[in-house]
Amino acid sequence: MRKIGAWFLMLLLVWGCAAATMAEPTVIQPNMELELPEEMYASIPRLNPEVEGENPLTGLPAGEEKYTPIVLVLDDSPEVFPHWGVAEADWIVQVPLRRDGDTRMLAVYSSAYPEQAGGARSARMTMLPIAAMFDSAFAFVGYPPNTEWNIMVGGWLDEWDFNKPIRYYDLLGRKYRERVDFLPEPQNLSAHVKEMHEHLAKRKVKFQKRYFLFADEPETRGDDAAKIDMQFYGCEETLEPSVPSACSFAYTEGTGYLRDSSTGIYTDRNTGEAVPFANVVVMRSKINWIGYYPYYEDHLRYYGEADVFMNGKHISGYWYRRGRLARLVLLDQNGEEIKLQRGKTFLVIGDQYTVVSYE
C-alpha cells in the first residue's frame, strides 16, 4: 500500500507540474537589434491595389462619406474613461507618452465621423508619425514648445507637409471643439470630428488610400492566443510598471478581442457598449528620450518586429515602412504581407520594455 500511495502521490505531482507548465503564458522576447534581409522587403509595392467599395483600413464596406482620414489624440488617464466617439474609429493606437511608462491613445477615423469624440489631449512626437503613416489629418490640443528637432511637433508638421495644404487641427483654438460638463479640465475637451471631416471635404483635401490586405476566412495559423496581457514599463532609468497603461485582450469567437484595463472593458461612453477589435498588433521600436519627451528611432522608418493577434491566434513577424511618409506593411516570417481580419484594429507601439504575453 505504501508503494501504491507513493506512486499515486508522485503521479499527482507530475500531473500538477505538467498542468502548471501548460498554464504558463508565452512571454514574447523582442529582438531590438533585428536585421531584416533586404530581399524580404525589396519587392513590397508602394501601395496595394484599390478595392472598390472597401474601406482601406478595415476591409469592411466603405461608407458614403468622402474619405478624409483623421487621427485624434486621446487622453489615456483612468479618470477620462470611457472615451466617447470611439465606436466609429477604425483603428485605436496606444503610444508612449512619459518616462514612467504612461501612454496616450489615438483614434483613427476613415469610414464614420462622430459629432464629438474625446477626451482630446496634446500631441507628442510618438503620435505624428502615426498620422503620417495613415496619410491622415491630425487633431490635437496643442503640443510642448520644444526646440530640439526630434521632438519638435510643430517642425515636423511642416517637414511632413501637413501645411500643404493645412490638414491639422490644433484644438487649443476655438473651432472644432467644446468643453463637456461631465469631466474637469483639461480632460473634458471634446473634438468635433464630423465638422473637421466636412471642412476637409469642402476644401477637397486629397488623401492617399493605403489599403491593408484582408482575409475572407478566419486565420488558422500560429499559436493559440485567446488572452493577451500587456505591461508598459518606463525607460531604462526607472523600469517601473505603469498600472494605468497596463491592459489585456480576451478573444471571443464571433466578437473579437475586447480590451480590459484598470477601468474595465473598453467601451464608448456614447453607446455604453464594448468596442471589439478583429486584430491586435504590437509594433516594436526603439524609444529615445530628450528630457521628458519621447520619439521613435528614425520616426518609425525602416522595420522592426511585429506580433499580430487575430481569430484567437498569434503570428510573429515584422513591420516595414519604406520611408517616414510611407504606409505600414505587416509581414509574416516568410516576408509575405499579412492579411488582417476584417474589422477594427488595435495597434500598440512599444519598445523592449513593453512586456507582452499570451495564452
Buried (B, 14 or more C-beta within 10 A) or exposed (E): EEEEEEEEEEEEEEEEEEEEEEEEEEEBEBEEEEEBEEEBBEEBEEEBEEBEEBBBBBBBEBEEBBBBBBBBBBBBBEEBBBBBBBBBBBBBBBBBBBBBBBBBBBBBBBBBBBBBBBBBBBBBBBBBBBBBBBBBBBBBBBBBEBEEEBBBBBBBBEBBEBEEEEBBBBBEEEEBBBEBEEBEEBBBBBBBBBBBBBBBBEEEBEBBBBBBBBBEEEBEEBEEBBBBBBBBBBBEEBEEBBEBBBBBBBBEEEEBBBBBBEBEBBBBBBBEEBBBBBBBBBBBBEBBBBEEBBBBBBBBBBBBBBBBBBBBBBBBBBBBBBEBBBBBBBBBEEBEBBBBBBBBBBBBBBBBBBBBBBB
